[in-house]
Amino acid sequence: MTSTTNVTPTLRTATTVARRTAWLAGALFWTAFAVLEGVNHGWLAGALALLFLILPDLTFLVALDEAPRMAKGQLPPRAVPYYNAMHRALIPLALLVTYTFGPVAWPPAFAALCGWLAHISYDRAFGYGLRTKEGFQRG
């Protein structure tokens, strides 16, 4: 009879590595797409892609006054809904589908969505995800 004691942690580790590798592949794809859009459609597309690459992490500014009272790694609870909204991949993906099939054709908007998806993908690849109501990383 074999022991299954170490199967679960090993499987969990393998799953985590596979998931993070997939997110990293997605991050590189969206980054390349954002750069391509910037090159093909000018400085505004590139600037919006870069802005949306950093914008999701600026949600902490919502509660900057509370930051000194927070524990290490904790986001102020008032900023959590904004942070989580900006870090859900479904939102920019839905906007991307709407953009693709909608009547609007403005390449800088598409570049911004690529930058936003790149940001979310990099976060997931490096182990950062959504926050609990208290502001800590979800397990």
Rosetta constraint file for C-alpha pairs under 8 A:
AtomPair CA 4 CA 8 HARMONIC 7.45 0.50
AtomPair CA 6 CA 10 HARMONIC 6.20 0.50
AtomPair CA 7 CA 11 HARMONIC 5.90 0.50
AtomPair CA 8 CA 12 HARMONIC 5.93 0.50
AtomPair CA 9 CA 13 HARMONIC 6.05 0.50
AtomPair CA 10 CA 14 HARMONIC 6.15 0.50
AtomPair CA 11 CA 15 HARMONIC 6.02 0.50
AtomPair CA 12 CA 16 HARMONIC 6.09 0.50
AtomPair CA 13 CA 17 HARMONIC 6.15 0.50
AtomPair CA 14 CA 18 HARMONIC 6.10 0.50
AtomPair CA 15 CA 19 HARMONIC 6.01 0.50
AtomPair CA 16 CA 20 HARMONIC 6.05 0.50
AtomPair CA 17 CA 21 HARMONIC 5.99 0.50
AtomPair CA 18 CA 22 HARMONIC 6.18 0.50
AtomPair CA 19 CA 23 HARMONIC 6.27 0.50
AtomPair CA 19 CA 125 HARMONIC 7.64 0.50
AtomPair CA 20 CA 24 HARMONIC 6.09 0.50
AtomPair CA 20 CA 124 HARMONIC 6.49 0.50
AtomPair CA 20 CA 125 HARMONIC 4.28 0.50
AtomPair CA 20 CA 126 HARMONIC 7.00 0.50
AtomPair CA 20 CA 127 HARMONIC 7.37 0.50
AtomPair CA 21 CA 25 HARMONIC 6.20 0.50
AtomPair CA 21 CA 125 HARMONIC 6.51 0.50
AtomPair CA 22 CA 26 HARMONIC 6.25 0.50
AtomPair CA 22 CA 125 HARMONIC 7.65 0.50
AtomPair CA 23 CA 27 HARMONIC 6.08 0.50
AtomPair CA 23 CA 121 HARMONIC 5.15 0.50
AtomPair CA 23 CA 122 HARMONIC 6.82 0.50
AtomPair CA 23 CA 124 HARMONIC 6.14 0.50
AtomPair CA 23 CA 125 HARMONIC 4.96 0.50
AtomPair CA 24 CA 28 HARMONIC 6.19 0.50
AtomPair CA 24 CA 121 HARMONIC 6.34 0.50
AtomPair CA 24 CA 122 HARMONIC 6.07 0.50
AtomPair CA 24 CA 124 HARMONIC 7.86 0.50
AtomPair CA 24 CA 125 HARMONIC 5.05 0.50
AtomPair CA 25 CA 29 HARMONIC 6.19 0.50
AtomPair CA 26 CA 30 HARMONIC 6.13 0.50
AtomPair CA 26 CA 118 HARMONIC 7.20 0.50
AtomPair CA 26 CA 121 HARMONIC 6.14 0.50
AtomPair CA 27 CA 31 HARMONIC 6.00 0.50
AtomPair CA 27 CA 117 HARMONIC 7.23 0.50
AtomPair CA 27 CA 118 HARMONIC 4.52 0.50
AtomPair CA 27 CA 119 HARMONIC 7.13 0.50
AtomPair CA 27 CA 120 HARMONIC 7.74 0.50
AtomPair CA 27 CA 121 HARMONIC 4.72 0.50
AtomPair CA 27 CA 122 HARMONIC 5.40 0.50
AtomPair CA 27 CA 125 HARMONIC 7.95 0.50
AtomPair CA 28 CA 32 HARMONIC 6.05 0.50
AtomPair CA 28 CA 118 HARMONIC 7.15 0.50
AtomPair CA 29 CA 33 HARMONIC 6.15 0.50
AtomPair CA 29 CA 118 HARMONIC 7.75 0.50
AtomPair CA 30 CA 34 HARMONIC 6.03 0.50
AtomPair CA 30 CA 114 HARMONIC 5.22 0.50
AtomPair CA 30 CA 115 HARMONIC 6.63 0.50
AtomPair CA 30 CA 117 HARMONIC 6.37 0.50
AtomPair CA 30 CA 118 HARMONIC 4.95 0.50
AtomPair CA 31 CA 35 HARMONIC 6.17 0.50
AtomPair CA 31 CA 114 HARMONIC 6.85 0.50
AtomPair CA 31 CA 115 HARMONIC 6.40 0.50
AtomPair CA 31 CA 118 HARMONIC 5.55 0.50
AtomPair CA 32 CA 36 HARMONIC 6.05 0.50
AtomPair CA 33 CA 37 HARMONIC 6.14 0.50
AtomPair CA 33 CA 111 HARMONIC 7.53 0.50
AtomPair CA 33 CA 114 HARMONIC 6.52 0.50
AtomPair CA 34 CA 38 HARMONIC 6.21 0.50
AtomPair CA 34 CA 46 HARMONIC 7.10 0.50
AtomPair CA 34 CA 49 HARMONIC 5.90 0.50
AtomPair CA 34 CA 111 HARMONIC 4.99 0.50
AtomPair CA 34 CA 112 HARMONIC 7.39 0.50
AtomPair CA 34 CA 114 HARMONIC 5.23 0.50
AtomPair CA 34 CA 115 HARMONIC 5.79 0.50
AtomPair CA 35 CA 39 HARMONIC 6.16 0.50
AtomPair CA 35 CA 46 HARMONIC 6.65 0.50
AtomPair CA 35 CA 49 HARMONIC 7.81 0.50
AtomPair CA 35 CA 111 HARMONIC 7.96 0.50
AtomPair CA 36 CA 40 HARMONIC 6.00 0.50
AtomPair CA 37 CA 41 HARMONIC 5.68 0.50
AtomPair CA 37 CA 42 HARMONIC 7.76 0.50
AtomPair CA 37 CA 45 HARMONIC 6.37 0.50
AtomPair CA 37 CA 46 HARMONIC 6.91 0.50
AtomPair CA 37 CA 107 HARMONIC 7.03 0.50
AtomPair CA 37 CA 108 HARMONIC 7.58 0.50
AtomPair CA 37 CA 110 HARMONIC 7.87 0.50
AtomPair CA 37 CA 111 HARMONIC 5.67 0.50
AtomPair CA 38 CA 42 HARMONIC 5.31 0.50
AtomPair CA 38 CA 43 HARMONIC 6.18 0.50
AtomPair CA 38 CA 44 HARMONIC 7.36 0.50
AtomPair CA 38 CA 45 HARMONIC 4.79 0.50
AtomPair CA 38 CA 46 HARMONIC 3.88 0.50
AtomPair CA 38 CA 47 HARMONIC 7.63 0.50
AtomPair CA 38 CA 49 HARMONIC 7.51 0.50
AtomPair CA 38 CA 108 HARMONIC 7.79 0.50
AtomPair CA 38 CA 111 HARMONIC 6.94 0.50
AtomPair CA 39 CA 43 HARMONIC 7.72 0.50
AtomPair CA 39 CA 46 HARMONIC 7.21 0.50
AtomPair CA 41 CA 45 HARMONIC 6.03 0.50
AtomPair CA 41 CA 46 HARMONIC 7.93 0.50
AtomPair CA 41 CA 107 HARMONIC 6.64 0.50
AtomPair CA 41 CA 108 HARMONIC 7.36 0.50
AtomPair CA 42 CA 46 HARMONIC 6.53 0.50
AtomPair CA 43 CA 47 HARMONIC 5.87 0.50
AtomPair CA 44 CA 48 HARMONIC 6.08 0.50
AtomPair CA 44 CA 108 HARMONIC 6.18 0.50
AtomPair CA 45 CA 49 HARMONIC 6.13 0.50
AtomPair CA 45 CA 107 HARMONIC 6.49 0.50
AtomPair CA 45 CA 108 HARMONIC 3.82 0.50
AtomPair CA 45 CA 109 HARMONIC 7.24 0.50
AtomPair CA 45 CA 110 HARMONIC 8.00 0.50
AtomPair CA 45 CA 111 HARMONIC 5.56 0.50
AtomPair CA 45 CA 112 HARMONIC 7.07 0.50
AtomPair CA 46 CA 50 HARMONIC 6.20 0.50
AtomPair CA 46 CA 108 HARMONIC 7.38 0.50
AtomPair CA 46 CA 111 HARMONIC 6.93 0.50
AtomPair CA 47 CA 51 HARMONIC 6.04 0.50
AtomPair CA 48 CA 52 HARMONIC 6.03 0.50
AtomPair CA 48 CA 108 HARMONIC 6.36 0.50
AtomPair CA 48 CA 109 HARMONIC 7.44 0.50
AtomPair CA 48 CA 111 HARMONIC 6.63 0.50
AtomPair CA 48 CA 112 HARMONIC 4.94 0.50
AtomPair CA 48 CA 115 HARMONIC 7.80 0.50
AtomPair CA 49 CA 53 HARMONIC 6.08 0.50
AtomPair CA 49 CA 108 HARMONIC 7.52 0.50
AtomPair CA 49 CA 111 HARMONIC 4.99 0.50
AtomPair CA 49 CA 112 HARMONIC 4.08 0.50
AtomPair CA 49 CA 113 HARMONIC 7.14 0.50
AtomPair CA 49 CA 114 HARMONIC 6.61 0.50
AtomPair CA 49 CA 115 HARMONIC 4.49 0.50
AtomPair CA 49 CA 116 HARMONIC 7.32 0.50
AtomPair CA 50 CA 54 HARMONIC 6.69 0.50
AtomPair CA 50 CA 112 HARMONIC 7.44 0.50
AtomPair CA 50 CA 115 HARMONIC 6.28 0.50
AtomPair CA 51 CA 55 HARMONIC 5.79 0.50
AtomPair CA 51 CA 112 HARMONIC 7.39 0.50
AtomPair CA 51 CA 115 HARMONIC 7.67 0.50
AtomPair CA 52 CA 56 HARMONIC 7.01 0.50
AtomPair CA 52 CA 112 HARMONIC 5.49 0.50
AtomPair CA 52 CA 113 HARMONIC 7.21 0.50
AtomPair CA 52 CA 115 HARMONIC 5.23 0.50
AtomPair CA 52 CA 116 HARMONIC 4.88 0.50
AtomPair CA 52 CA 119 HARMONIC 7.73 0.50
AtomPair CA 53 CA 112 HARMONIC 7.78 0.50
AtomPair CA 53 CA 115 HARMONIC 4.57 0.50
AtomPair CA 53 CA 116 HARMONIC 5.16 0.50
AtomPair CA 53 CA 117 HARMONIC 7.89 0.50
AtomPair CA 53 CA 118 HARMONIC 6.62 0.50
AtomPair CA 53 CA 119 HARMONIC 5.10 0.50
AtomPair CA 54 CA 58 HARMONIC 7.00 0.50
AtomPair CA 54 CA 116 HARMONIC 7.93 0.50
AtomPair CA 54 CA 119 HARMONIC 7.02 0.50
AtomPair CA 55 CA 59 HARMONIC 7.34 0.50
AtomPair CA 55 CA 116 HARMONIC 7.84 0.50
AtomPair CA 56 CA 83 HARMONIC 6.66 0.50
AtomPair CA 56 CA 86 HARMONIC 5.17 0.50
AtomPair CA 56 CA 87 HARMONIC 6.54 0.50
AtomPair CA 56 CA 116 HARMONIC 7.52 0.50
AtomPair CA 56 CA 119 HARMONIC 7.59 0.50
AtomPair CA 57 CA 83 HARMONIC 7.12 0.50
AtomPair CA 59 CA 79 HARMONIC 6.46 0.50
AtomPair CA 59 CA 82 HARMONIC 6.01 0.50
AtomPair CA 59 CA 83 HARMONIC 5.42 0.50
AtomPair CA 59 CA 86 HARMONIC 7.93 0.50
AtomPair CA 60 CA 64 HARMONIC 6.22 0.50
AtomPair CA 60 CA 75 HARMONIC 6.99 0.50
AtomPair CA 60 CA 76 HARMONIC 7.53 0.50
AtomPair CA 60 CA 79 HARMONIC 5.72 0.50
AtomPair CA 60 CA 83 HARMONIC 7.09 0.50
AtomPair CA 61 CA 79 HARMONIC 7.73 0.50
AtomPair CA 62 CA 78 HARMONIC 7.39 0.50
AtomPair CA 62 CA 79 HARMONIC 5.57 0.50
AtomPair CA 63 CA 67 HARMONIC 6.83 0.50
AtomPair CA 63 CA 76 HARMONIC 6.15 0.50
AtomPair CA 63 CA 78 HARMONIC 6.14 0.50
AtomPair CA 63 CA 79 HARMONIC 5.63 0.50
AtomPair CA 64 CA 76 HARMONIC 7.92 0.50
AtomPair CA 66 CA 70 HARMONIC 6.92 0.50
AtomPair CA 66 CA 76 HARMONIC 6.13 0.50
AtomPair CA 67 CA 75 HARMONIC 7.19 0.50
AtomPair CA 67 CA 76 HARMONIC 6.12 0.50
AtomPair CA 70 CA 74 HARMONIC 5.80 0.50
AtomPair CA 70 CA 75 HARMONIC 6.99 0.50
AtomPair CA 70 CA 76 HARMONIC 6.50 0.50
AtomPair CA 73 CA 136 HARMONIC 6.64 0.50
AtomPair CA 73 CA 137 HARMONIC 7.88 0.50
AtomPair CA 74 CA 134 HARMONIC 7.63 0.50
AtomPair CA 74 CA 135 HARMONIC 5.02 0.50
AtomPair CA 74 CA 136 HARMONIC 4.90 0.50
AtomPair CA 74 CA 137 HARMONIC 7.69 0.50
AtomPair CA 75 CA 79 HARMONIC 6.81 0.50
AtomPair CA 75 CA 80 HARMONIC 6.72 0.50
AtomPair CA 75 CA 131 HARMONIC 7.95 0.50
AtomPair CA 75 CA 134 HARMONIC 7.60 0.50
AtomPair CA 75 CA 135 HARMONIC 4.35 0.50
AtomPair CA 75 CA 136 HARMONIC 6.43 0.50
AtomPair CA 76 CA 80 HARMONIC 6.74 0.50
AtomPair CA 76 CA 134 HARMONIC 7.33 0.50
AtomPair CA 76 CA 135 HARMONIC 5.73 0.50
AtomPair CA 77 CA 81 HARMONIC 7.95 0.50
AtomPair CA 77 CA 133 HARMONIC 5.99 0.50
AtomPair CA 77 CA 134 HARMONIC 5.21 0.50
AtomPair CA 77 CA 135 HARMONIC 5.15 0.50
AtomPair CA 79 CA 83 HARMONIC 6.11 0.50
AtomPair CA 79 CA 135 HARMONIC 8.00 0.50
AtomPair CA 80 CA 84 HARMONIC 5.91 0.50
AtomPair CA 80 CA 131 HARMONIC 6.46 0.50
AtomPair CA 80 CA 132 HARMONIC 7.49 0.50
AtomPair CA 80 CA 133 HARMONIC 6.47 0.50
AtomPair CA 80 CA 134 HARMONIC 7.82 0.50
AtomPair CA 80 CA 135 HARMONIC 5.94 0.50
AtomPair CA 81 CA 85 HARMONIC 6.04 0.50
AtomPair CA 82 CA 86 HARMONIC 6.21 0.50
AtomPair CA 83 CA 87 HARMONIC 6.22 0.50
AtomPair CA 83 CA 130 HARMONIC 7.71 0.50
AtomPair CA 83 CA 131 HARMONIC 7.79 0.50
AtomPair CA 84 CA 88 HARMONIC 6.29 0.50
AtomPair CA 84 CA 130 HARMONIC 5.47 0.50
AtomPair CA 84 CA 131 HARMONIC 6.51 0.50
AtomPair CA 85 CA 91 HARMONIC 7.80 0.50
AtomPair CA 86 CA 91 HARMONIC 7.88 0.50
AtomPair CA 87 CA 120 HARMONIC 5.71 0.50
AtomPair CA 87 CA 129 HARMONIC 7.49 0.50
AtomPair CA 87 CA 130 HARMONIC 6.72 0.50
AtomPair CA 88 CA 92 HARMONIC 7.83 0.50
AtomPair CA 88 CA 120 HARMONIC 7.31 0.50
AtomPair CA 88 CA 130 HARMONIC 7.76 0.50
AtomPair CA 89 CA 93 HARMONIC 6.18 0.50
AtomPair CA 89 CA 117 HARMONIC 6.53 0.50
AtomPair CA 89 CA 120 HARMONIC 6.47 0.50
AtomPair CA 90 CA 94 HARMONIC 5.86 0.50
AtomPair CA 91 CA 95 HARMONIC 6.29 0.50
AtomPair CA 92 CA 96 HARMONIC 5.93 0.50
AtomPair CA 92 CA 113 HARMONIC 5.87 0.50
AtomPair CA 92 CA 116 HARMONIC 6.90 0.50
AtomPair CA 92 CA 117 HARMONIC 6.50 0.50
AtomPair CA 93 CA 97 HARMONIC 6.25 0.50
AtomPair CA 93 CA 113 HARMONIC 7.92 0.50
AtomPair CA 93 CA 117 HARMONIC 7.64 0.50
AtomPair CA 94 CA 98 HARMONIC 6.14 0.50
AtomPair CA 95 CA 99 HARMONIC 5.96 0.50
AtomPair CA 95 CA 113 HARMONIC 7.67 0.50
AtomPair CA 96 CA 100 HARMONIC 6.05 0.50
AtomPair CA 96 CA 110 HARMONIC 7.03 0.50
AtomPair CA 96 CA 113 HARMONIC 6.64 0.50
AtomPair CA 97 CA 101 HARMONIC 6.24 0.50
AtomPair CA 98 CA 102 HARMONIC 5.42 0.50
AtomPair CA 99 CA 103 HARMONIC 7.53 0.50
AtomPair CA 99 CA 104 HARMONIC 6.39 0.50
AtomPair CA 99 CA 105 HARMONIC 7.28 0.50
AtomPair CA 99 CA 110 HARMONIC 7.40 0.50
AtomPair CA 106 CA 110 HARMONIC 6.92 0.50
AtomPair CA 107 CA 111 HARMONIC 6.19 0.50
AtomPair CA 108 CA 112 HARMONIC 6.15 0.50
AtomPair CA 109 CA 113 HARMONIC 6.34 0.50
AtomPair CA 110 CA 114 HARMONIC 6.31 0.50
AtomPair CA 111 CA 115 HARMONIC 6.25 0.50
AtomPair CA 112 CA 116 HARMONIC 6.17 0.50
AtomPair CA 113 CA 117 HARMONIC 6.15 0.50
AtomPair CA 114 CA 118 HARMONIC 6.08 0.50
AtomPair CA 115 CA 119 HARMONIC 6.26 0.50
AtomPair CA 116 CA 120 HARMONIC 6.45 0.50
AtomPair CA 117 CA 121 HARMONIC 6.04 0.50
AtomPair CA 118 CA 122 HARMONIC 6.08 0.50
AtomPair CA 119 CA 123 HARMONIC 6.23 0.50
AtomPair CA 120 CA 124 HARMONIC 6.30 0.50
AtomPair CA 121 CA 125 HARMONIC 6.05 0.50
AtomPair CA 122 CA 126 HARMONIC 6.17 0.50
AtomPair CA 123 CA 127 HARMONIC 6.25 0.50
AtomPair CA 123 CA 128 HARMONIC 4.89 0.50
AtomPair CA 123 CA 129 HARMONIC 6.61 0.50
AtomPair CA 124 CA 128 HARMONIC 5.16 0.50
AtomPair CA 124 CA 129 HARMONIC 5.81 0.50
AtomPair CA 128 CA 137 HARMONIC 7.15 0.50
AtomPair CA 129 CA 137 HARMONIC 6.48 0.50
AtomPair CA 129 CA 138 HARMONIC 6.69 0.50
AtomPair CA 130 CA 137 HARMONIC 6.26 0.50
AtomPair CA 130 CA 138 HARMONIC 6.02 0.50
AtomPair CA 131 CA 135 HARMONIC 5.33 0.50
AtomPair CA 131 CA 136 HARMONIC 5.28 0.50
AtomPair CA 131 CA 137 HARMONIC 4.65 0.50
AtomPair CA 131 CA 138 HARMONIC 5.29 0.50
AtomPair CA 132 CA 136 HARMONIC 5.41 0.50
AtomPair CA 132 CA 137 HARMONIC 6.30 0.50
AtomPair CA 132 CA 138 HARMONIC 5.71 0.50
